[in-house]
Amino acid sequence: MTETQNTAILNHLLTGCSLTSLEALKYFNCFRLSARVRELKDKGFSIKTEMIKTNSGKRISKYSMV
C-alpha cells in the first residue's frame, strides 16, 4: 500500500497542490503523511514543509513541491 500512497501523494504534489495530514487521510487513507514525504524526499524529490496554524491555534505541517 505504501508505494500506491507514495504515487498518489507525489502526483497530488506535482499538480501544484499542497497537502496536510488531514487531507492525506481524507484523500489517500494515509495516516502517516510525514513518513511518506520522507520516503519521497529520500528518492530525490524536493518537498517543502511549512508550519501553518489552524483556526483552533494548532500548528500542523503543510507539504508542497519546491
Rosetta silent file (secondary structure, phi, psi, omega in degrees, C-alpha in Angstrom):
SEQUENCE: MTETQNTAILNHLLTGCSLTSLEALKYFNCFRLSARVRELKDKGFSIKTEMIKTNSGKRISKYSMV
SCORE:     score description
SCORE:     0.000 S_00000001
   1 L     0.000  -31.126 -176.248    0.000    0.000    0.000 S_00000001
   2 H   -59.867  -45.475 -179.603    2.882    2.401    0.713 S_00000001
   3 H   -63.054  -38.665  177.619    4.037    2.626   -2.925 S_00000001
   4 H   -63.391  -44.181  177.190    0.468    3.295   -4.013 S_00000001
   5 H   -63.389  -44.772  179.000    0.171    6.019   -1.382 S_00000001
   6 H   -58.070  -43.779  179.840    3.558    7.461   -2.366 S_00000001
   7 H   -63.750  -45.480 -179.415    2.495    7.591   -6.009 S_00000001
   8 H   -64.534  -43.529  179.468   -0.842    9.220   -5.196 S_00000001
   9 H   -65.273  -44.852  178.683    0.774   11.762   -2.859 S_00000001
  10 H   -60.491  -46.592  179.566    3.527   12.551   -5.363 S_00000001
  11 H   -60.586  -39.783  178.033    1.020   13.027   -8.187 S_00000001
  12 H   -61.867  -47.348 -179.394   -1.036   15.340   -5.961 S_00000001
  13 H   -66.372  -36.364 -179.057    2.007   17.441   -5.083 S_00000001
  14 H   -67.177  -20.258  177.328    3.203   17.530   -8.703 S_00000001
  15 L   -78.693   -3.376  179.606   -0.071   19.189   -9.739 S_00000001
  16 L    97.278    0.502  179.705    0.950   22.174   -7.618 S_00000001
  17 L   -85.640  153.913  173.958   -1.352   21.389   -4.718 S_00000001
  18 L   -96.953  174.146 -176.083   -0.246   21.312   -1.094 S_00000001
  19 E  -152.233  132.289  173.490   -1.151   18.586    1.382 S_00000001
  20 E  -110.220  170.079  179.986   -1.718   18.342    5.144 S_00000001
  21 H   -60.780  -40.881  179.929   -2.071   15.194    7.242 S_00000001
  22 H   -64.229  -40.461  177.557   -5.838   15.597    7.485 S_00000001
  23 H   -67.024  -39.151  179.038   -6.136   15.939    3.703 S_00000001
  24 H   -63.370  -38.286  177.433   -3.882   12.894    3.187 S_00000001
  25 H   -65.758  -44.224 -178.510   -6.123   10.859    5.459 S_00000001
  26 H   -66.563  -47.756 -173.196   -9.246   12.049    3.632 S_00000001
  27 H   -86.143  -34.486 -171.297   -7.975   11.662    0.058 S_00000001
  28 H  -122.727    4.294 -178.065   -5.465    8.806    0.270 S_00000001
  29 L    55.462   38.278 -176.562   -6.336    6.959    3.515 S_00000001
  30 L  -106.194  116.281 -179.440   -2.802    7.782    4.674 S_00000001
  31 L   -87.340  -19.548 -174.101   -2.260    8.019    8.430 S_00000001
  32 L  -124.769   65.593 -177.670    1.497    8.753    8.270 S_00000001
  33 H   -58.963  -40.298 -178.155    1.994   11.527    5.731 S_00000001
  34 H   -60.852  -36.084  177.804    5.323   12.623    7.233 S_00000001
  35 H   -68.639  -40.742  178.691    6.728    9.115    6.677 S_00000001
  36 H   -65.615  -40.387  178.560    5.514    9.054    3.069 S_00000001
  37 H   -63.858  -41.662  178.226    7.034   12.509    2.468 S_00000001
  38 H   -59.769  -43.250  178.871   10.352   11.335    3.956 S_00000001
  39 H   -62.327  -40.826  178.182   10.347    8.354    1.567 S_00000001
  40 H   -66.622  -40.350  176.512    9.714   10.665   -1.385 S_00000001
  41 H   -62.672  -40.387  179.101   12.485   13.019   -0.238 S_00000001
  42 H   -63.887  -24.263  177.144   14.834   10.038    0.071 S_00000001
  43 L   -85.778   -0.632  174.433   14.053    9.248   -3.583 S_00000001
  44 L   105.407    2.130  179.818   15.233   12.740   -4.527 S_00000001
  45 L   -80.286  138.991  179.896   12.016   14.768   -4.703 S_00000001
  46 L   -92.052  103.098 -178.577   12.203   18.330   -3.369 S_00000001
  47 E  -118.496  129.152 -177.875    9.284   18.734   -0.998 S_00000001
  48 E   -93.784  139.216  174.817    8.898   21.808    1.192 S_00000001
  49 E  -110.516  125.868  178.701    7.471   21.636    4.714 S_00000001
  50 E  -122.761  131.803  176.269    5.663   24.702    6.013 S_00000001
  51 E   -87.833  125.495  179.015    4.243   25.004    9.522 S_00000001
  52 E  -122.600  158.726  179.193    0.793   26.589    9.497 S_00000001
  53 E  -105.687  130.498  177.990   -1.629   27.478   12.261 S_00000001
  54 L   -79.628  173.127  178.112   -5.186   26.127   12.134 S_00000001
  55 L   -60.839  -28.721 -179.921   -8.248   28.113   13.190 S_00000001
  56 L   -83.480   -4.137  178.475   -8.073   26.384   16.581 S_00000001
  57 L    96.286   -4.593  178.668   -4.469   27.554   17.039 S_00000001
  58 L   -74.695  142.765  177.614   -2.844   24.152   16.470 S_00000001
  59 E   -98.596  130.333  179.973    0.316   24.096   14.321 S_00000001
  60 E  -132.878  163.146  177.507    0.459   21.486   11.554 S_00000001
  61 E   -89.082  139.997  173.556    2.720   20.702    8.601 S_00000001
  62 E  -124.526  125.497 -175.604    1.727   21.539    5.057 S_00000001
  63 E  -105.414  143.597  175.341    3.752   19.921    2.274 S_00000001
  64 E  -154.278  164.141  177.469    4.284   21.146   -1.277 S_00000001
  65 E   -75.405  147.414  178.150    6.802   20.757   -4.090 S_00000001
  66 L   -76.720    0.000    0.000    9.707   23.210   -4.156 S_00000001
